[in-house]
Amino acid sequence: MRLSELGELGLLAELERRGLAREIGNDAAQLEGGLVVTQDALVDGVHFRLEWLSWRDLGWRAAAVNLSDLAASGADPEGLVVTLAAPGDTVVDDVVQLYEGIAETGVPVLGGDTTESERLVLSVGAVGRSDRVPGRAGARAGDLLVVTGPLGGAGAAFREQAFLRPPLRLREGKELAVHAHAMLDLSDGLAVDAAHIARRSGCRLAIELDRVPLAEGAELRDLGFGEDYELLAAVEESGPFAVIGRCEEGDGVALAVRGEPYELGGWEHFG
């Protein structure tokens, strides 16, 4: 069997079945003492195209996608570890611009590695601490589903051959983590990511797409693109956040527009 047949979730399940990995179902790994660790890699031609964004924006992006996992864990970031793999003819000033973009997030780079590669690859790890990590498994029937901001902007930008800077939702993540039953960041598309909560929590997520706040220029189809990096949480009370649905008895994800079923795609790794 090939990765394209197994898929990302299938691969993770297989590694856990063989005892080669454990407790990898949440946005970040939770260790003793409230320590939270996450890691993500960005590959040129897969996760970004340099002709569509600046080196500085790429730096922000590489840091922000990891900080988003800390936000989903209700964590305060303490530092980043950055590994840069790049061709030898890369312009030094471009690399400096990249690290300046990382620095704009306000989270320090504490270490990492550099190596030569035929293709530009950025692998960033983020470390933080959290008093309470909601995870994905605690949603229950009767919970409201809320999001921290407008969705679809990344998909709309991609149609214009551009990439948006992901938002930082660290403050919102800490606020929600106090009481949320489940929470994750929206990186692979609303339907795909909601399914993670549904599967881990053993409930059905009913989402009313006409209640989802859309980013400027976004359409409903853009909700399946992913890379919005807002937070989706299951809560008893919505507070200041937009309610887009609810948790029910059952399983899976049900999407609807004005009461009619609607389907969305999403990002499938190795697909």
N, C-alpha and C positions, 0 to 999 in steps of 0.2 A: 504494500500500500504506500502511496505517495502522500506528501504533505497536502497537495492540492485536493486529495480525496478526503483526508482526515480532518483538515481545518485546524485553526488555532485551538478551539475549545476541545476538540477531539485529541489533539496532541497533549494538552495539559492534563486531560483526564487519563490518558495512557501513561504519562509520566508518574502521576499519582498512583495509579493502579500498580505500577512496578516498584513503588516505594522510592522513586528517584526525585520526587518533589512532594511537598506537603503544604497545605493551607495556602494555596496560591489563588484562591477564588476572589479576593478583594482587590481594590485598587492598589494597595500597598501592603507590605509585610509589617505586621505588628509584633514587636519584640518586647522583652521585659523592660520595666521602667518607663513605659509610655513611648519608647522609641519606635518611630515609623520610618520605613525605608522603601523607596521605589526607584525604578530605573526604566528608561525608555530610549530607544534608538531611532534616529532619523537618517534615512538613506536617500542620497541624491537620485532623482528619477522615480522614487517610490513615494516618499513623504513630502518632497518639495522639489521645485525646479528653480535654479538660481536666476533664470531669466524672468521669473515671476515675482521675485522678492529680493530685497537687499541682504547683504551679509549681516548687517545689524539686526534686521528683522528676523533673520534666521536664528541668530543668537537668542533673541527674546523667545522665539518659538520653541527652541530646544529646551530652554529652562522652563517656560510656562507650561508645557505639556506634562512635565514632571511635577511641578508645583500644583498643578490641577489635581493630581492624585493625592498629594498631601492635603489639599483643600477638602477633598472627598472623605478624608480621614479625620477632619477637624484638627489638623496639626499646625503648629507653629514651625516654619522652616528654620533650620539651623545652618545648612550649607549644601553646596552642590559639588559633585565630583564629575569632571568633564573629560571624556576621552575623544580626541580628535584624530580621525584618520583622513588623510588628504594626499592628493598628488604632490610630488616634489616641486612642481612648477607653480604651485599656488602662491599668489601674491601675499606677502607678509602683511601688508596693510589691510587686506581683506580679512585675514584671520584676527587682526586687532579689532576691526570693526565688529566681527562676530562676538568676541569676548566683551566688547563694550555693550552690545545688545543684551548679553547675559547679565551684565552688571546693572542694567536698567531695572531689573526686577527687584533689586535691593537685597538679594540673597548672595552671599559671598561664595566664590569658588575656593574650595579647600584642598583640592588635589585633582588627580586624574592622570592621563597618559596621552602621548602623541605618537603616531606611527604613520608610515607612508602607505598609501593605498591608491589603486587606480581610480576609485570612486570616492567622493566625499561622504563620510559617515560621521555622525555625531552621536555619541552615547553618553547620556547624562543620568547620573544618580542623584537623588535628593533625599536628605535626611531631616527629620523633624521630630517633634514630640506632641503627643495628644493625650488629653485626660480621658477621652472616650472616642473610640472608633466605631461608628455605627455598622459598618460592613454592609453586606448585601442580603443577609439571611433573616432579618428581623421584621420585615413588612408583614402586616396582618390585615385581614378583611376589615374594612371600615376606615382604613387610613386614607388620607388625602395625598395626592401626588402633586408636588410643587417643583418649579424650576426657578433658578436664580436670575435668569435674564432671557433676552430674546434668542430665538434659535433660527437656523437656516442661513445665517450670514456667511458662513464659510462656504456653503454650497453655492450661494449666489455669487460670491467673489470668484470661485473657481470657474464658473461659467464665463466670467470676464477675464480669465487667465490671470488670476491674482490670488494671493493668500492674505488672509486677515491675521492680525496679531491676536492670539488667544487671550481672553481676559484672565485676570487673576482674581479668584473668588475665595481667597484665604479667610477674609473676615466673615463672609457669608457661611463658609464651611464650618468655622468655629461656632457660629451662632446656631446653625442647624444641628451640629453634632451633639449639642447638649440634650436634645430630645428626639431627634429623628430615629425611627426604627430601622431604616435602611437608607443608604445614600451612595451614589457613584457619580462620576463625571461623564458627560456625554461626548465621547470621542469617536464612536463607531456608527452613530446614527441613533435616533430616538428609539426606534423599534428594537434594534439589536441590543442596545444597552438596557432598555426596560426589561427585555427578556432575561437578562442576567438576574435582576431582582426577582422576577417571577419564578424562575427556576430554583434559585437558592432559597427563597422564602416559602415556596409552595403555595403561591396564591396567583390570582389572575389580575393583571393590570389593565384596567379599562381607561383608555386615553381619548379625550375629545379634542381632536386636532384643531377645531375651530376656536378652542380656548387657549391654544399655544401662542404666546407672544412671538410674532415674526420680526426678524431683523429687517431693516430697510432694504427693499429690493428683493426680499426672499419670497419664495413660493412654497406651497406645501411639499412639493417634491424635494425641495432642498433639505427638509427635515431628515431625509434618509442619507444625506451625504456624510454627516458626522463632523468632527473637528470643531464643534462649537465650544466645547470645554466649559459649558455651564454645568451646574449641579442639578441632579434629579434626586428628590428625597421623598420618602414615605413618612408622613407625620400625622399626628392627631389634630393639630391646629396649624393653619397655614402661615400665620403671622403676616409679614409684609410681602411674601412671595406669591407668584401667580399659580393658581390651582389649575391643573390641566387634566385631572382625572382622579381615579380612586382605585383602591385595592379591593378585590372581591374574592369570594370563595371560588375555587377553580384553579385553572392553570393557564399559562401562556399570556399573550398580549393581544388585546382587542383594540383596534384603532377605528375611529369613526369620525365622520364629518357631517354635522347636522343629523346625527342619528343613523347615517348610512355607513356601512363598512368601507374601509379604505386601506390600501396596502402601501407600505413603504419598503424600500430596499435598505441596504446598509453595507458597511465595509466588512468584507470577509477576508481575513488574513490567509494567505496561501491560495486564495480562490482564483 
